[in-house]
Amino acid sequence: MPWIILAVVVVLIVLGAIGVYNKLVALRNRYKNAYAQIDVQLKRRYDLIPNLVETAKGFLKHERETLEAVIKARNQAAGAEQAAAANPGDPSAMRGIQGAEGMLQGALSRLMVVVERYPDLKGNQQMNRLMEELSSTENKVAFARQAYNDAVMTYNTTRERFPAVLFSGPMGFAPAALFEIEAPAEREAPKVAFT
């Protein structure tokens, strides 16, 4: 009789561990998929920026430093984004992309201030179209970040609850990092529309 009770307890523990493992795998895949949506939108933005700079070059001959700063920040952000895409949720990768995105936002903001000083550029149809696409992409990035953070929160909460907390560490389910904005200046969206 004691062996039967022990066997039932062991089977229940094994079944519980399997259930926890499967749930954590599903939640980890969900937040990785959510990050992939951020990845798509960031790549779209990174592709728009060189076109924006190219369009502005003809008008902003005296603003070469600003244009170069935007391209440099874009390249750094694209590199950081690739590192984060390789391991979504990794705290160091997420810090890297957050810092690079902050630098890119600052460079874009400076470009927008410069663009405001050139009425011919503000009236250029190509520039206006690129600015609208960039603005639309910024909104999509914000929505994708929210979905990612929601998925990470669900994953982290599940892995910290009992009984998952007993199995999550030994099974290799590390906490995932949120996509947060650290510097207050980064919280301000770049102005990408003409008024």
C-alpha positions in Angstrom: 0.0 0.0 0.0 2.7 2.6 0.8 4.4 1.9 -2.5 1.2 2.6 -4.4 0.8 5.9 -2.6 4.4 6.8 -3.2 4.0 5.9 -6.9 0.8 8.0 -7.2 2.6 11.0 -5.6 5.6 10.6 -7.9 3.3 10.4 -11.0 1.5 13.5 -9.8 4.7 15.4 -9.4 6.0 14.3 -12.8 2.7 15.3 -14.5 2.8 18.6 -12.6 6.3 19.3 -13.8 5.4 18.4 -17.4 2.4 20.8 -17.2 4.5 23.6 -15.8 7.2 23.0 -18.4 4.8 23.1 -21.3 3.1 26.2 -20.0 6.4 28.0 -19.6 7.5 27.0 -23.1 4.2 28.3 -24.6 4.6 31.6 -22.7 8.3 32.0 -23.7 7.4 31.4 -27.3 4.6 34.0 -27.0 7.0 36.8 -25.7 9.5 35.8 -28.4 6.8 36.2 -31.0 5.8 39.5 -29.6 9.4 40.7 -29.8 9.5 39.5 -33.4 6.7 42.1 -34.1 8.8 44.8 -32.6 11.7 43.5 -34.8 9.6 43.9 -37.9 8.6 47.5 -37.1 12.1 48.5 -36.1 13.5 47.2 -39.3 10.9 49.1 -41.2 11.9 52.3 -39.4 15.6 51.6 -39.9 14.8 51.2 -43.6 12.9 54.5 -43.8 15.6 56.6 -42.1 18.2 56.5 -44.9 15.5 57.5 -47.4 14.6 60.4 -45.1 18.2 61.5 -44.7 18.8 61.2 -48.5 15.8 63.4 -49.2 16.9 65.9 -46.7 20.5 66.0 -47.9 19.8 68.2 -50.9 18.2 70.8 -48.7 20.4 70.5 -45.6 23.9 71.0 -47.1 25.1 72.9 -44.1 23.7 70.3 -41.6 26.0 67.4 -42.5 26.8 66.7 -38.8 23.1 66.2 -38.0 22.5 63.9 -40.9 25.6 61.8 -40.1 24.5 61.6 -36.4 21.1 60.2 -37.5 22.7 57.6 -39.8 25.3 56.6 -37.1 22.5 56.3 -34.4 20.4 54.3 -36.9 23.2 51.9 -37.5 23.9 51.4 -33.8 20.2 50.8 -33.1 20.0 48.3 -36.0 23.0 46.4 -34.5 21.6 46.4 -31.0 18.2 45.3 -32.4 19.9 42.3 -34.1 21.5 41.3 -30.8 18.1 41.6 -29.0 16.3 39.7 -31.7 18.8 36.8 -31.3 17.8 36.5 -27.6 14.6 38.4 -26.7 14.1 38.9 -23.1 17.9 38.8 -22.3 18.4 41.7 -19.9 21.7 42.9 -21.4 20.4 42.7 -24.9 17.3 44.7 -23.9 19.4 47.3 -22.2 21.6 47.6 -25.3 18.6 48.2 -27.6 17.0 50.6 -25.2 20.1 52.7 -25.1 20.6 52.6 -28.8 16.9 53.5 -29.4 17.3 56.4 -27.0 20.2 57.7 -29.1 18.3 57.3 -32.3 15.3 59.1 -30.9 17.5 62.0 -29.9 19.2 62.2 -33.3 15.8 62.1 -35.1 14.5 64.8 -32.8 17.5 67.0 -33.7 16.8 66.3 -37.4 13.2 67.4 -37.0 14.3 70.6 -35.4 16.6 71.3 -38.3 13.9 70.4 -40.9 11.6 72.9 -39.3 14.1 75.7 -40.3 13.9 74.8 -44.0 10.5 75.7 -45.5 11.4 74.2 -48.9 12.1 70.9 -47.2 8.9 71.0 -45.2 7.0 71.4 -48.5 8.7 68.6 -50.3 6.2 65.8 -51.0 8.7 63.0 -50.7 9.8 64.3 -47.3 6.2 64.6 -46.2 5.4 61.0 -47.3 8.5 59.7 -45.5 7.6 61.6 -42.4 4.1 60.1 -42.4 5.4 56.6 -42.9 7.9 57.2 -40.0 5.1 58.5 -37.8 2.9 55.5 -38.6 5.8 53.1 -37.9 6.5 54.8 -34.6 2.9 54.1 -33.6 3.2 50.4 -34.6 6.5 50.1 -32.6 4.7 51.5 -29.5 1.9 48.9 -29.9 4.3 46.1 -30.5 6.3 47.1 -27.4 3.1 47.0 -25.3 2.3 43.5 -26.6 5.8 42.3 -25.9 5.8 43.7 -22.4 2.4 42.1 -21.7 3.7 38.8 -22.9 6.8 39.1 -20.8 4.8 40.0 -17.7 2.6 37.0 -18.1 5.6 34.7 -18.6 7.5 36.2 -15.6 4.4 36.0 -13.4 3.7 32.4 -14.3 7.3 31.3 -13.7 7.3 33.0 -10.3 4.1 31.4 -9.1 3.9 28.2 -7.1 4.4 25.4 -8.2 6.2 26.7 -11.3 8.8 28.5 -9.2 10.0 25.1 -8.0 10.7 24.0 -11.6 11.4 27.1 -13.7 15.0 27.7 -12.6 16.2 24.1 -12.8 14.4 23.8 -16.2 16.3 26.8 -17.6 13.4 29.4 -17.6 15.2 32.6 -16.7 13.3 35.8 -16.1 12.7 37.9 -19.3 13.4 41.6 -19.4 10.7 44.2 -20.3 11.3 46.7 -23.1 11.4 49.8 -20.9 12.4 53.4 -21.5 15.0 54.3 -18.9 15.8 58.0 -19.6 13.1 60.6 -19.2 14.1 62.2 -22.5 13.5 58.9 -24.3 9.9 58.9 -23.1 9.1 61.8 -25.5 8.2 60.6 -29.0 10.2 62.3 -31.7 8.2 64.9 -33.6 7.8 63.5 -37.1 5.0 65.5 -38.5 5.0 69.0 -40.0 2.7 71.6 -38.5 
